[in-house]
């Protein structure tokens, strides 16, 4: 097959919040940049974020970045790197104000400032009381943000390759990254995008689970490509189950509902979060709320004929507040739960939502891997930001509103680093290896010629069911062990998927088969990493690591205060230390403590 | 819901193998959990993986799965499958070139969107903090900024069908008014100049198909009326 080559200073894969923010940095600096995206930019999944973006603007309550940093470290169950967390919380005001200047339609306070609402796990004065830190545009913050970022990129003349799916990462014999191969959906043609710098901003892989708030497109493409190219994946055992997905449908109901005063109730109408988190109650951290909900359901206090969900109640709020602050949620409830939340509570259940782990990076957005004794050696030419990356600011559990902040701060930071590296002459256009496109072409040829294989739909379903059963909100040693075997078997089946559609033109079947390759890498990484981590921390809670005096909440800092690194080849595991030291002297390290809310 | 079988009539065209488009009769058994038209289409794809359509968020915010459903444009993910008369007739959005099956080429649609300079213009040096805007001023943007660029409106508009290269269309004009209505934007005159032409704005004849089909309940016709008002006020 003839493979066209295109050459750029930088190629960005993904045009969600992180990709668009990085693109802006590069376009405005005058770098010749290509942004590849498998969907039109405003269809990226950032669009579905609802409740807000964190920044300690202090527009409605007193606030500062020290408190935000403390909440984030505590929320991460101390697995987050404190240098990256300091960097993110300090930069928050700057990146949010920039967005406002770009035209983002934030809601306003009476004195004209950006409206802020309370959110789970965010507190004032180191855990004392809820703080109003989430900057919101009604309950459509992600939509407003993504469109504002796209619009700013239109102004900056960013060059997009829309409906191009990246296939594989190109590395040379030194391990340096030289770009990607990609396929144009409309023609099925494969091209090499040769670049001095490659930024991955491909989002998460929430579609590995059966029940997910994520879009169809969230298939971990960048994570899968990195894994196949020998880059380890960090902390993939940590997945966030959002407390409030619509029961049955999985569609997200923002935590902002509880920020505006919503209450979770069990079958007897009890506000059960008072028992689990006496201080922050319904606004405790997401992992805590999800586990409390599942405990209520498991102990027979669930709602509905099958006692399989709980209720999110906002009937005590005024219809005006609901219409003004939560209009999108009302639409979603009516559409997907058949309930008008002004009149009746919404049936909800914890639903897979966010990938805390990902491609290991530092706070500058450089991808880092262990090399010659350095656990964090940058990979030449390779950068990542947003949900596909692991900086690591979310550690074992992400706080709501910190994901939109993450993609702004680290999208910008990755962009700045590329511009710096470009200008200082640290980046060069290395020659492409002769076999640069071979792996991608082989994958496509295999799909063209495969016969007697299974359907992508069936294998994908088996993967999602396996992940749901074996790596859910609560994890069990025997189920994890079985899960490792089962996922290995599914991965074997995925190598023989067969598509009937062989058309060159907009072939969805081919796209889904290629996406499944990426999902499978993520599923394997998750299961193997989770089975190996013999403690409970953040979103990873095991039956054989209970709350004891020695290990509060089951967390074992003596043996497990470390990041997991999973390599695809041979399912190999490695570990690296957590950075407990902040970036500057402006703040003391946040000392290890038991997490309570 | 229970298991039930649903009949479809679907526009099919694969330029790689079909000489011309045709309507395919096909049925599929739905699981009790399948509620939306998109659920049914995903079920159909499991049966025939060549059935091509765009989809992503499945909750009506990304704007991918717009199509013509029983003669009316809408989003598959927000349409209750059981509310539709059978056979459910699905066609690509009207008036745009078809790439394959239900997938249309949206180049012209986005070209018009880009033509109105869909970004905030404010040439004052950016202040250290946010530009202030009162809640009332911000309220002016409600009903405008929520557009998801699905193209249901523009592709249901006869004026856009006739002059897709000259008439901006309801989605683009809604976006134009979104910036005209923003107190932070300073480009009012240039924006109005950009639309002062026999086609770009004035081809809207208030047929209001756009309002009828918008899956987000937005009202481009009202926004277009407000732009026309601004033109008139500027002239006197």
Interface residues (C-beta under 8 A of the other chain):
Chain A: X39 X40 X42 X43 X44 X45 X47 X48 X97 X98 X100 X101 X102 X103 X105 X106 X107 X108 X109 X110 X111 X112 X113 X114 X137 X140 X143 X144 X147 X148 X151 X152 X154 X155 X186 X215 X216 X217 X248 X249 X251 X252 X328 X331 X332 X335 X336 X455 X456 X457 X499 X500 X501 X503 X504 X505 X506 X507 X508 X509 X512
Chain B: X14 X15 X16 X17 X33 X35 X45 X46 X48 X49 X50 X51 X52 X53 X54 X55 X56 X57 X58 X59 X60 X61 X62 X63 X64 X78 X99 X100 X101 X103 X106 X110 X114 X117 X118 X119 X120 X122 X126 X128 X129 X130 X131 X132 X133 X134 X135 X137 X138 X141 X145 X146 X148 X149 X179 X182 X184 X185
